[in-house]
Amino acid sequence: MKLRLATPGPTEVPQRLLLAGAREIVHHRSSEMEALFQEINTGLPPLFGTQSPVYSFAASGTGAMEASVANCFTPGDEVLIVSNGYFGERFQAIARAYGLTAHVVQSPWGTSADPEKVAEAYARHPDVRGVLVVYSETSTGALNDVRAIGEIFRDTDAIVVVDAISGLLVHPMEMDAWGLDVVLAASHKGFMLPPGLAFVALSDKAWTAVERGTGPNYYWSFKRLRQFYPMSSSSPAVSLLLALHESLKMLGEEGLAPFRDRHALLGRAAERALLALGFSPFIQPPHQRSSVITAALAPEGVDTGVLLKTLSAKYGLTVTGGQAHLKGALLRIGHVGAADALDLCAVFGALELALLDCGHTFTPGAGTGEVIRTVHEGER
């Protein structure tokens, strides 16, 4: 059985990147590795929209989130956490684990955070040292307006920490122009790589916060990253860096604007296809939908837990369902990275077969046909 992956991360990895990562291991202090780092370090900042260095280290996206808290704050500091999904809640858990006082700006799952509520929370808590926000909330498919949030804190001492782990590349990111201070990313989303690499870019204001911070860190230390830059502060994930070097070439060949257009088109196609199969969109206007995934509520009588098992066991397709209270009700189809229209046709072909197996009534071909129509219209 051929296996297919249509999740918000990890993504399917193109063979070109797999082969790049399969090269012989290079010693991490060699001249060859230094040359590799120089090219990577030149290629990353434009993707973040910054003139500052972007540091790479071996970690998951959660490691990047924890590193930002460990470095930028001191136990007892107050922070605002913008939470409208599972990963906003993860920021809360990390902040509390490091002894911070978290004031949560809560929005319902399936909505985008309201920047006005963030500004109101800041007025109530003027002593906060920072605000932590997720750009693309993959638990729901909602996109947050980090540009507007950055503007609120531009002329303050509080830093803006953005989890752009899935949102980077797929959506615009202008770190410097938007007044963002710490931007986090990871390898297994738009970069089309396996999990294991984390990235962080810091503004001058963020470095002031790092110098002030007294929280415990060693492996996570941003100061050590800066000390060893342009090389790695610890043994790096050599194979992933070799693949990252090739990923940057692929992104350059496609171009960021076409890359984003492709994701937006796949998102529209996936949403229309799900509607044709009787699903309901989870993100309702005026809230913003991420182009990383398409989330939809299942038709009455369809348990997405059963549907996911059928897709995996019988058709080799892995997609994701809802997290927390949305388990069994939500379906999340990822189309991030190297996914194209033919991939999406295969995803919906398998989904239709599994829905028929689950007893759902619809016109076969309705979803796949909508993918084809939407892509054809979008490419004309």
LINKAKA-V418879 format. One record per backbone hydrogen bond with DSSP energy under -0.5 kcal/mol. NH is the residue of the N-H (numbers start at 1). CO is the residue of the C=O. If there is no record, write none. Layout:
nh=<NH | NH>
co=<CO | CO>
This chain:
nh=<4 | 6 | 9 | 14 | 17 | 18 | 19 | 20 | 21 | 22 | 22 | 23 | 30 | 34 | 35 | 36 | 37 | 38 | 39 | 40 | 41 | 42 | 43 | 44 | 45 | 47 | 47 | 48 | 48 | 49 | 50 | 55 | 55 | 57 | 59 | 59 | 64 | 65 | 66 | 67 | 68 | 69 | 70 | 71 | 72 | 73 | 76 | 77 | 79 | 80 | 81 | 82 | 82 | 83 | 83 | 84 | 89 | 90 | 91 | 92 | 93 | 94 | 95 | 96 | 97 | 98 | 99 | 100 | 101 | 102 | 103 | 103 | 104 | 105 | 106 | 107 | 110 | 111 | 115 | 117 | 118 | 119 | 120 | 121 | 122 | 123 | 124 | 125 | 128 | 129 | 130 | 131 | 132 | 133 | 134 | 135 | 136 | 137 | 137 | 138 | 140 | 141 | 142 | 143 | 144 | 146 | 149 | 150 | 151 | 152 | 153 | 153 | 154 | 154 | 156 | 159 | 161 | 161 | 162 | 162 | 163 | 163 | 164 | 164 | 168 | 169 | 170 | 171 | 175 | 176 | 178 | 179 | 180 | 181 | 182 | 183 | 184 | 185 | 186 | 187 | 189 | 192 | 193 | 198 | 199 | 200 | 201 | 202 | 203 | 207 | 208 | 209 | 210 | 211 | 212 | 213 | 215 | 221 | 225 | 226 | 227 | 228 | 229 | 231 | 238 | 241 | 242 | 243 | 244 | 245 | 246 | 247 | 248 | 249 | 250 | 251 | 252 | 253 | 254 | 255 | 259 | 260 | 261 | 262 | 263 | 264 | 265 | 266 | 267 | 268 | 269 | 270 | 271 | 272 | 273 | 274 | 275 | 276 | 277 | 277 | 278 | 279 | 280 | 282 | 284 | 284 | 287 | 288 | 290 | 294 | 296 | 297 | 298 | 302 | 303 | 304 | 304 | 307 | 308 | 309 | 310 | 311 | 312 | 313 | 314 | 315 | 315 | 316 | 317 | 318 | 319 | 320 | 322 | 322 | 326 | 327 | 329 | 330 | 331 | 332 | 333 | 333 | 334 | 334 | 335 | 338 | 344 | 345 | 346 | 347 | 348 | 349 | 350 | 351 | 352 | 353 | 354 | 355 | 356 | 357 | 358 | 359 | 360 | 362 | 364 | 366 | 369 | 370 | 371 | 372 | 373 | 374 | 375 | 376 | 377 | 378 | 379 | 380 | 380>
co=<316 | 318 | 10 | 12 | 14 | 14 | 15 | 16 | 17 | 18 | 19 | 20 | 27 | 30 | 31 | 32 | 33 | 34 | 35 | 36 | 37 | 38 | 39 | 40 | 41 | 43 | 44 | 44 | 45 | 45 | 45 | 53 | 200 | 198 | 57 | 196 | 60 | 61 | 62 | 63 | 64 | 65 | 66 | 67 | 68 | 69 | 99 | 74 | 101 | 130 | 103 | 80 | 132 | 81 | 105 | 82 | 85 | 86 | 87 | 88 | 89 | 90 | 91 | 92 | 93 | 94 | 96 | 95 | 77 | 100 | 79 | 101 | 102 | 81 | 104 | 83 | 84 | 108 | 113 | 114 | 114 | 115 | 116 | 117 | 118 | 119 | 120 | 121 | 125 | 78 | 78 | 159 | 80 | 161 | 82 | 163 | 163 | 135 | 142 | 136 | 137 | 137 | 137 | 288 | 135 | 144 | 145 | 146 | 147 | 148 | 149 | 150 | 150 | 151 | 153 | 129 | 131 | 159 | 160 | 182 | 133 | 161 | 162 | 184 | 164 | 171 | 168 | 167 | 48 | 49 | 174 | 176 | 175 | 160 | 160 | 201 | 162 | 199 | 165 | 197 | 186 | 189 | 187 | 57 | 185 | 55 | 183 | 53 | 181 | 203 | 204 | 205 | 206 | 207 | 208 | 209 | 73 | 218 | 221 | 222 | 223 | 224 | 225 | 228 | 236 | 237 | 238 | 239 | 240 | 241 | 242 | 243 | 244 | 245 | 246 | 247 | 248 | 249 | 250 | 251 | 255 | 256 | 257 | 258 | 259 | 260 | 261 | 262 | 263 | 264 | 265 | 266 | 267 | 268 | 269 | 270 | 271 | 272 | 273 | 274 | 275 | 274 | 297 | 295 | 110 | 282 | 284 | 143 | 141 | 333 | 331 | 280 | 329 | 299 | 301 | 302 | 328 | 303 | 304 | 305 | 306 | 307 | 308 | 309 | 310 | 310 | 311 | 312 | 311 | 4 | 317 | 332 | 326 | 330 | 323 | 324 | 326 | 326 | 296 | 320 | 294 | 331 | 6 | 332 | 292 | 336 | 340 | 341 | 342 | 343 | 344 | 345 | 346 | 347 | 348 | 349 | 350 | 351 | 352 | 353 | 354 | 356 | 355 | 360 | 362 | 363 | 365 | 366 | 367 | 368 | 369 | 370 | 371 | 372 | 373 | 374 | 375 | 376 | 377>
